[in-house]
Amino acid sequence: MHSTLIVARMDPESNVDVAKLFTNFDATEMPHLMGTRRRQLFSYRGLYFHLQDFDADNGGELIERAKTDPRFVGISEDLKPFIEAYDPATWRSPADAMATRFYNWEASA
């Protein structure tokens, strides 16, 4: 499984609105088209964390293909009033907001 973590800024009062947008988005076939296995959203003191797990390491490729889908474009636009780039001066795409994993551990079977 492959995971990505996007970090951004969000007013904590927006939790309900953002969760509703993703509830509607995840009810479509889009997560399956992107290879998404699980999505988790977290907030902490004005920060937003979007953890997305994929079936395989090609999640980035599948998301690139999905970017032109009207549903993907729509949720991106719908999130703009709620989610702000962590560093607006350097943000060009979601890739600029992805955290870098520096340690990983998994339980053995």
C-alpha positions in Angstrom: 0.0 0.0 0.0 1.2 3.5 -0.8 0.2 6.6 1.3 0.3 10.4 0.7 -0.2 13.1 3.3 -1.2 16.6 2.3 -0.6 19.4 4.8 -2.5 22.7 4.5 -4.2 25.3 6.6 -7.9 25.1 7.5 -10.2 26.9 10.0 -11.2 24.2 12.4 -14.8 25.4 12.1 -14.7 24.1 8.5 -14.4 20.4 9.5 -18.1 19.7 8.8 -18.1 21.4 5.4 -14.9 19.7 4.3 -16.1 16.3 5.5 -19.4 16.7 3.6 -17.6 17.6 0.4 -15.5 14.4 0.7 -18.5 12.3 1.7 -20.2 13.3 -1.5 -17.0 12.8 -3.6 -16.2 9.4 -2.1 -19.7 8.2 -2.8 -18.9 8.4 -6.5 -16.6 6.1 -8.5 -13.7 8.6 -8.2 -11.9 7.0 -5.3 -11.8 3.7 -7.2 -10.6 5.4 -10.4 -7.8 6.9 -8.4 -6.9 3.6 -6.6 -7.8 5.1 -3.2 -8.2 2.5 -0.5 -8.8 4.8 2.4 -9.0 8.6 3.0 -8.6 10.2 6.5 -8.9 13.9 7.3 -7.4 15.4 10.4 -7.2 18.9 11.8 -4.9 20.3 14.5 -4.7 24.0 15.5 -5.5 25.4 12.1 -3.7 22.7 10.1 -5.4 20.2 7.8 -4.0 16.8 7.1 -5.3 14.6 4.3 -4.0 11.1 4.5 -4.8 9.0 1.5 -3.9 5.3 1.1 -3.7 3.7 -2.3 -3.8 0.0 -3.4 -0.4 0.4 -5.2 2.5 2.8 -5.6 0.9 4.2 -8.8 -1.6 6.4 -6.9 0.2 9.5 -8.2 -0.3 8.3 -11.8 -3.9 7.6 -11.3 -4.6 11.0 -9.7 -2.8 12.7 -12.6 -5.2 11.0 -14.9 -8.2 11.8 -12.7 -7.4 15.6 -12.5 -9.4 16.4 -15.7 -12.5 14.6 -14.5 -15.2 17.1 -13.7 -15.8 15.6 -10.3 -12.1 16.0 -9.4 -12.1 19.6 -10.7 -15.3 20.2 -8.9 -14.1 19.1 -5.4 -10.9 21.1 -5.9 -12.9 24.2 -6.5 -15.4 23.5 -3.7 -12.5 23.1 -1.2 -10.9 26.5 -2.0 -13.0 28.5 0.5 -12.0 26.1 3.3 -8.4 24.9 2.5 -5.5 27.2 2.1 -2.0 26.3 1.0 0.4 25.8 3.9 2.9 28.1 2.1 1.1 30.0 -0.6 4.4 31.4 -1.9 5.6 28.0 -3.0 2.4 26.2 -3.8 1.7 25.2 -7.4 0.0 21.9 -7.0 -1.0 19.4 -4.3 2.5 17.8 -4.7 3.9 21.0 -3.2 1.9 20.3 0.0 2.8 16.6 0.4 4.7 15.6 3.5 7.8 13.5 3.1 7.8 10.2 5.0 11.1 9.7 6.8 10.2 6.6 8.9 7.9 3.6 8.4 7.2 0.6 10.5 4.6 -2.2 9.9 3.8 -5.2 12.0 4.8 -8.5 10.6 2.1 -11.1 9.8 
